[in-house]
Amino acid sequence: MGVAMRDAFISIRNRLDRVGMLLSGLCALHCVAGLLLVAGLGLGGEFILAPAIHRVGLALAIGVGSITLVLGVARHGDPLPLQVGAAGIALMAVALFTGHGMAEALFTIAGVGLLAWAHLRNLRHSH
């Protein structure tokens, strides 16, 4: 692989890791803010906590996470981000099949936290 091709590949992978971190953060923010707004103020439950928003966000985060974790370990050889990220993805997958509520939010927040850490670790390995 030529230098230009390698640099392009790394740039794409880094962008995907950044998108993955953004999606993870948005998932966690959605869960926490949604619970606070709905439980604390009784606002926006029909939209903020809509299961469709949660399913789409988690599916995107799981997809991007899966791709970047595999690309990351292939590039830098450190299996730790893949292992921690896979645990996060597993928790997020459990959240997809858990009834909408507190348990789902806890699985999601724990999963996206682990996945965000794995994305960050991949980015640090690339520098």
Rosetta constraint file for C-alpha pairs under 8 A:
AtomPair CA 1 CA 5 HARMONIC 6.27 0.50
AtomPair CA 1 CA 6 HARMONIC 6.31 0.50
AtomPair CA 2 CA 6 HARMONIC 6.12 0.50
AtomPair CA 3 CA 7 HARMONIC 6.06 0.50
AtomPair CA 4 CA 8 HARMONIC 6.14 0.50
AtomPair CA 5 CA 9 HARMONIC 6.13 0.50
AtomPair CA 6 CA 10 HARMONIC 6.19 0.50
AtomPair CA 7 CA 11 HARMONIC 6.07 0.50
AtomPair CA 8 CA 12 HARMONIC 6.20 0.50
AtomPair CA 9 CA 13 HARMONIC 6.16 0.50
AtomPair CA 10 CA 14 HARMONIC 5.99 0.50
AtomPair CA 10 CA 126 HARMONIC 7.50 0.50
AtomPair CA 11 CA 15 HARMONIC 6.18 0.50
AtomPair CA 12 CA 16 HARMONIC 6.21 0.50
AtomPair CA 13 CA 17 HARMONIC 6.20 0.50
AtomPair CA 13 CA 68 HARMONIC 6.32 0.50
AtomPair CA 13 CA 71 HARMONIC 7.02 0.50
AtomPair CA 13 CA 72 HARMONIC 7.46 0.50
AtomPair CA 14 CA 18 HARMONIC 6.23 0.50
AtomPair CA 14 CA 122 HARMONIC 7.97 0.50
AtomPair CA 14 CA 123 HARMONIC 6.16 0.50
AtomPair CA 14 CA 126 HARMONIC 7.68 0.50
AtomPair CA 15 CA 19 HARMONIC 6.12 0.50
AtomPair CA 16 CA 20 HARMONIC 5.96 0.50
AtomPair CA 16 CA 64 HARMONIC 6.70 0.50
AtomPair CA 16 CA 68 HARMONIC 6.32 0.50
AtomPair CA 17 CA 21 HARMONIC 6.17 0.50
AtomPair CA 17 CA 64 HARMONIC 7.82 0.50
AtomPair CA 17 CA 65 HARMONIC 7.53 0.50
AtomPair CA 17 CA 68 HARMONIC 6.07 0.50
AtomPair CA 17 CA 119 HARMONIC 5.11 0.50
AtomPair CA 17 CA 120 HARMONIC 7.33 0.50
AtomPair CA 17 CA 122 HARMONIC 7.25 0.50
AtomPair CA 17 CA 123 HARMONIC 6.80 0.50
AtomPair CA 18 CA 22 HARMONIC 6.19 0.50
AtomPair CA 18 CA 119 HARMONIC 7.21 0.50
AtomPair CA 19 CA 23 HARMONIC 6.10 0.50
AtomPair CA 19 CA 64 HARMONIC 7.71 0.50
AtomPair CA 20 CA 24 HARMONIC 6.05 0.50
AtomPair CA 20 CA 61 HARMONIC 6.05 0.50
AtomPair CA 20 CA 64 HARMONIC 5.84 0.50
AtomPair CA 20 CA 65 HARMONIC 5.91 0.50
AtomPair CA 20 CA 116 HARMONIC 7.01 0.50
AtomPair CA 20 CA 119 HARMONIC 6.74 0.50
AtomPair CA 21 CA 25 HARMONIC 6.10 0.50
AtomPair CA 21 CA 115 HARMONIC 7.67 0.50
AtomPair CA 21 CA 116 HARMONIC 4.95 0.50
AtomPair CA 21 CA 119 HARMONIC 6.18 0.50
AtomPair CA 21 CA 120 HARMONIC 7.38 0.50
AtomPair CA 22 CA 26 HARMONIC 6.09 0.50
AtomPair CA 23 CA 27 HARMONIC 6.10 0.50
AtomPair CA 23 CA 57 HARMONIC 7.20 0.50
AtomPair CA 23 CA 60 HARMONIC 7.62 0.50
AtomPair CA 23 CA 61 HARMONIC 5.67 0.50
AtomPair CA 24 CA 28 HARMONIC 6.32 0.50
AtomPair CA 24 CA 61 HARMONIC 6.38 0.50
AtomPair CA 24 CA 112 HARMONIC 4.84 0.50
AtomPair CA 24 CA 113 HARMONIC 7.03 0.50
AtomPair CA 24 CA 115 HARMONIC 7.05 0.50
AtomPair CA 24 CA 116 HARMONIC 5.87 0.50
AtomPair CA 25 CA 29 HARMONIC 6.01 0.50
AtomPair CA 25 CA 112 HARMONIC 7.20 0.50
AtomPair CA 25 CA 113 HARMONIC 7.97 0.50
AtomPair CA 25 CA 116 HARMONIC 7.50 0.50
AtomPair CA 26 CA 30 HARMONIC 5.89 0.50
AtomPair CA 27 CA 31 HARMONIC 6.28 0.50
AtomPair CA 27 CA 54 HARMONIC 7.62 0.50
AtomPair CA 27 CA 57 HARMONIC 6.60 0.50
AtomPair CA 27 CA 58 HARMONIC 7.14 0.50
AtomPair CA 27 CA 108 HARMONIC 7.37 0.50
AtomPair CA 27 CA 109 HARMONIC 7.39 0.50
AtomPair CA 27 CA 112 HARMONIC 7.08 0.50
AtomPair CA 28 CA 32 HARMONIC 6.19 0.50
AtomPair CA 28 CA 108 HARMONIC 6.99 0.50
AtomPair CA 28 CA 109 HARMONIC 5.14 0.50
AtomPair CA 28 CA 112 HARMONIC 6.69 0.50
AtomPair CA 28 CA 113 HARMONIC 7.82 0.50
AtomPair CA 29 CA 33 HARMONIC 5.66 0.50
AtomPair CA 29 CA 34 HARMONIC 7.84 0.50
AtomPair CA 30 CA 34 HARMONIC 5.52 0.50
AtomPair CA 30 CA 48 HARMONIC 7.43 0.50
AtomPair CA 31 CA 35 HARMONIC 6.11 0.50
AtomPair CA 31 CA 49 HARMONIC 7.91 0.50
AtomPair CA 31 CA 105 HARMONIC 5.64 0.50
AtomPair CA 31 CA 108 HARMONIC 7.73 0.50
AtomPair CA 31 CA 109 HARMONIC 7.28 0.50
AtomPair CA 32 CA 36 HARMONIC 6.19 0.50
AtomPair CA 32 CA 105 HARMONIC 7.71 0.50
AtomPair CA 33 CA 37 HARMONIC 5.91 0.50
AtomPair CA 34 CA 38 HARMONIC 5.92 0.50
AtomPair CA 34 CA 45 HARMONIC 7.45 0.50
AtomPair CA 34 CA 48 HARMONIC 5.66 0.50
AtomPair CA 34 CA 49 HARMONIC 6.06 0.50
AtomPair CA 35 CA 39 HARMONIC 5.56 0.50
AtomPair CA 35 CA 40 HARMONIC 7.57 0.50
AtomPair CA 35 CA 49 HARMONIC 7.92 0.50
AtomPair CA 36 CA 40 HARMONIC 5.14 0.50
AtomPair CA 36 CA 41 HARMONIC 7.23 0.50
AtomPair CA 37 CA 41 HARMONIC 5.15 0.50
AtomPair CA 37 CA 42 HARMONIC 6.20 0.50
AtomPair CA 37 CA 43 HARMONIC 5.56 0.50
AtomPair CA 37 CA 44 HARMONIC 7.22 0.50
AtomPair CA 37 CA 45 HARMONIC 7.91 0.50
AtomPair CA 38 CA 42 HARMONIC 4.27 0.50
AtomPair CA 38 CA 43 HARMONIC 4.96 0.50
AtomPair CA 38 CA 44 HARMONIC 6.33 0.50
AtomPair CA 38 CA 45 HARMONIC 5.43 0.50
AtomPair CA 44 CA 48 HARMONIC 5.63 0.50
AtomPair CA 44 CA 49 HARMONIC 7.74 0.50
AtomPair CA 45 CA 49 HARMONIC 5.32 0.50
AtomPair CA 45 CA 50 HARMONIC 7.26 0.50
AtomPair CA 46 CA 50 HARMONIC 5.80 0.50
AtomPair CA 48 CA 53 HARMONIC 7.86 0.50
AtomPair CA 49 CA 53 HARMONIC 7.47 0.50
AtomPair CA 49 CA 54 HARMONIC 7.45 0.50
AtomPair CA 50 CA 54 HARMONIC 6.81 0.50
AtomPair CA 51 CA 55 HARMONIC 6.12 0.50
AtomPair CA 51 CA 100 HARMONIC 6.86 0.50
AtomPair CA 52 CA 56 HARMONIC 6.12 0.50
AtomPair CA 53 CA 57 HARMONIC 6.09 0.50
AtomPair CA 54 CA 58 HARMONIC 6.04 0.50
AtomPair CA 55 CA 59 HARMONIC 5.97 0.50
AtomPair CA 55 CA 96 HARMONIC 6.30 0.50
AtomPair CA 56 CA 60 HARMONIC 6.17 0.50
AtomPair CA 57 CA 61 HARMONIC 6.17 0.50
AtomPair CA 58 CA 62 HARMONIC 5.95 0.50
AtomPair CA 58 CA 92 HARMONIC 6.72 0.50
AtomPair CA 58 CA 93 HARMONIC 7.90 0.50
AtomPair CA 58 CA 96 HARMONIC 7.37 0.50
AtomPair CA 59 CA 63 HARMONIC 6.10 0.50
AtomPair CA 60 CA 64 HARMONIC 6.12 0.50
AtomPair CA 61 CA 65 HARMONIC 5.77 0.50
AtomPair CA 62 CA 66 HARMONIC 5.95 0.50
AtomPair CA 62 CA 89 HARMONIC 5.90 0.50
AtomPair CA 62 CA 92 HARMONIC 7.41 0.50
AtomPair CA 62 CA 93 HARMONIC 7.88 0.50
AtomPair CA 63 CA 67 HARMONIC 6.41 0.50
AtomPair CA 64 CA 68 HARMONIC 6.16 0.50
AtomPair CA 65 CA 69 HARMONIC 5.90 0.50
AtomPair CA 65 CA 85 HARMONIC 7.35 0.50
AtomPair CA 65 CA 89 HARMONIC 7.53 0.50
AtomPair CA 65 CA 115 HARMONIC 6.96 0.50
AtomPair CA 65 CA 119 HARMONIC 7.65 0.50
AtomPair CA 66 CA 70 HARMONIC 6.40 0.50
AtomPair CA 66 CA 86 HARMONIC 7.67 0.50
AtomPair CA 66 CA 89 HARMONIC 7.80 0.50
AtomPair CA 67 CA 71 HARMONIC 6.22 0.50
AtomPair CA 68 CA 72 HARMONIC 5.77 0.50
AtomPair CA 68 CA 119 HARMONIC 7.58 0.50
AtomPair CA 69 CA 73 HARMONIC 6.31 0.50
AtomPair CA 69 CA 81 HARMONIC 6.72 0.50
AtomPair CA 69 CA 82 HARMONIC 5.14 0.50
AtomPair CA 69 CA 85 HARMONIC 6.94 0.50
AtomPair CA 69 CA 118 HARMONIC 7.46 0.50
AtomPair CA 69 CA 119 HARMONIC 7.36 0.50
AtomPair CA 69 CA 122 HARMONIC 7.62 0.50
AtomPair CA 70 CA 74 HARMONIC 6.17 0.50
AtomPair CA 70 CA 82 HARMONIC 6.71 0.50
AtomPair CA 71 CA 75 HARMONIC 6.17 0.50
AtomPair CA 72 CA 76 HARMONIC 6.12 0.50
AtomPair CA 72 CA 77 HARMONIC 7.54 0.50
AtomPair CA 72 CA 81 HARMONIC 7.95 0.50
AtomPair CA 72 CA 82 HARMONIC 7.81 0.50
AtomPair CA 72 CA 122 HARMONIC 5.76 0.50
AtomPair CA 73 CA 77 HARMONIC 4.67 0.50
AtomPair CA 73 CA 78 HARMONIC 5.50 0.50
AtomPair CA 73 CA 79 HARMONIC 5.74 0.50
AtomPair CA 73 CA 81 HARMONIC 7.45 0.50
AtomPair CA 73 CA 82 HARMONIC 6.60 0.50
AtomPair CA 73 CA 122 HARMONIC 7.98 0.50
AtomPair CA 76 CA 125 HARMONIC 6.57 0.50
AtomPair CA 76 CA 126 HARMONIC 7.50 0.50
AtomPair CA 78 CA 82 HARMONIC 7.97 0.50
AtomPair CA 79 CA 83 HARMONIC 6.18 0.50
AtomPair CA 80 CA 84 HARMONIC 6.07 0.50
AtomPair CA 80 CA 118 HARMONIC 7.86 0.50
AtomPair CA 81 CA 85 HARMONIC 5.66 0.50
AtomPair CA 81 CA 117 HARMONIC 7.68 0.50
AtomPair CA 81 CA 118 HARMONIC 4.39 0.50
AtomPair CA 81 CA 119 HARMONIC 7.25 0.50
AtomPair CA 81 CA 121 HARMONIC 6.27 0.50
AtomPair CA 81 CA 122 HARMONIC 6.66 0.50
AtomPair CA 82 CA 86 HARMONIC 5.80 0.50
AtomPair CA 82 CA 118 HARMONIC 6.89 0.50
AtomPair CA 83 CA 87 HARMONIC 6.39 0.50
AtomPair CA 84 CA 88 HARMONIC 6.38 0.50
AtomPair CA 84 CA 114 HARMONIC 6.10 0.50
AtomPair CA 84 CA 115 HARMONIC 6.95 0.50
AtomPair CA 84 CA 117 HARMONIC 7.99 0.50
AtomPair CA 84 CA 118 HARMONIC 6.28 0.50
AtomPair CA 85 CA 89 HARMONIC 6.11 0.50
AtomPair CA 85 CA 114 HARMONIC 5.77 0.50
AtomPair CA 85 CA 115 HARMONIC 4.43 0.50
AtomPair CA 85 CA 116 HARMONIC 7.75 0.50
AtomPair CA 85 CA 117 HARMONIC 7.57 0.50
AtomPair CA 85 CA 118 HARMONIC 5.20 0.50
AtomPair CA 85 CA 119 HARMONIC 7.78 0.50
AtomPair CA 86 CA 90 HARMONIC 6.08 0.50
AtomPair CA 86 CA 115 HARMONIC 7.52 0.50
AtomPair CA 87 CA 91 HARMONIC 6.34 0.50
AtomPair CA 87 CA 111 HARMONIC 7.13 0.50
AtomPair CA 87 CA 114 HARMONIC 7.21 0.50
AtomPair CA 87 CA 115 HARMONIC 7.92 0.50
AtomPair CA 88 CA 92 HARMONIC 6.20 0.50
AtomPair CA 88 CA 110 HARMONIC 6.90 0.50
AtomPair CA 88 CA 111 HARMONIC 3.75 0.50
AtomPair CA 88 CA 112 HARMONIC 6.03 0.50
AtomPair CA 88 CA 113 HARMONIC 7.18 0.50
AtomPair CA 88 CA 114 HARMONIC 4.87 0.50
AtomPair CA 88 CA 115 HARMONIC 5.07 0.50
AtomPair CA 89 CA 93 HARMONIC 6.05 0.50
AtomPair CA 89 CA 111 HARMONIC 5.98 0.50
AtomPair CA 89 CA 112 HARMONIC 7.56 0.50
AtomPair CA 89 CA 115 HARMONIC 6.77 0.50
AtomPair CA 90 CA 94 HARMONIC 6.25 0.50
AtomPair CA 90 CA 111 HARMONIC 7.24 0.50
AtomPair CA 91 CA 95 HARMONIC 6.26 0.50
AtomPair CA 91 CA 107 HARMONIC 5.41 0.50
AtomPair CA 91 CA 108 HARMONIC 6.59 0.50
AtomPair CA 91 CA 110 HARMONIC 7.04 0.50
AtomPair CA 91 CA 111 HARMONIC 4.86 0.50
AtomPair CA 92 CA 96 HARMONIC 6.43 0.50
AtomPair CA 92 CA 107 HARMONIC 6.12 0.50
AtomPair CA 92 CA 108 HARMONIC 5.09 0.50
AtomPair CA 92 CA 111 HARMONIC 5.11 0.50
AtomPair CA 92 CA 112 HARMONIC 7.02 0.50
AtomPair CA 93 CA 97 HARMONIC 6.82 0.50
AtomPair CA 94 CA 98 HARMONIC 6.22 0.50
AtomPair CA 94 CA 104 HARMONIC 7.92 0.50
AtomPair CA 94 CA 107 HARMONIC 6.93 0.50
AtomPair CA 95 CA 99 HARMONIC 7.91 0.50
AtomPair CA 95 CA 103 HARMONIC 7.61 0.50
AtomPair CA 95 CA 104 HARMONIC 4.72 0.50
AtomPair CA 95 CA 105 HARMONIC 7.30 0.50
AtomPair CA 95 CA 107 HARMONIC 5.33 0.50
AtomPair CA 95 CA 108 HARMONIC 5.70 0.50
AtomPair CA 96 CA 104 HARMONIC 7.44 0.50
AtomPair CA 98 CA 103 HARMONIC 7.15 0.50
AtomPair CA 98 CA 104 HARMONIC 5.56 0.50
AtomPair CA 99 CA 103 HARMONIC 7.72 0.50
AtomPair CA 99 CA 104 HARMONIC 6.50 0.50
AtomPair CA 100 CA 104 HARMONIC 5.80 0.50
AtomPair CA 100 CA 105 HARMONIC 7.89 0.50
AtomPair CA 101 CA 105 HARMONIC 6.33 0.50
AtomPair CA 102 CA 106 HARMONIC 6.18 0.50
AtomPair CA 103 CA 107 HARMONIC 6.19 0.50
AtomPair CA 104 CA 108 HARMONIC 6.07 0.50
AtomPair CA 105 CA 109 HARMONIC 6.03 0.50
AtomPair CA 106 CA 110 HARMONIC 6.07 0.50
AtomPair CA 107 CA 111 HARMONIC 5.94 0.50
AtomPair CA 108 CA 112 HARMONIC 5.98 0.50
AtomPair CA 109 CA 113 HARMONIC 5.98 0.50
AtomPair CA 110 CA 114 HARMONIC 6.40 0.50
AtomPair CA 111 CA 115 HARMONIC 6.16 0.50
AtomPair CA 112 CA 116 HARMONIC 5.82 0.50
AtomPair CA 113 CA 117 HARMONIC 6.28 0.50
AtomPair CA 114 CA 118 HARMONIC 6.36 0.50
AtomPair CA 115 CA 119 HARMONIC 6.28 0.50
AtomPair CA 116 CA 120 HARMONIC 6.19 0.50
AtomPair CA 117 CA 121 HARMONIC 6.14 0.50
AtomPair CA 118 CA 122 HARMONIC 6.20 0.50
AtomPair CA 119 CA 123 HARMONIC 6.29 0.50
AtomPair CA 120 CA 124 HARMONIC 6.24 0.50
AtomPair CA 121 CA 125 HARMONIC 6.26 0.50
AtomPair CA 122 CA 126 HARMONIC 6.47 0.50
AtomPair CA 123 CA 127 HARMONIC 6.97 0.50
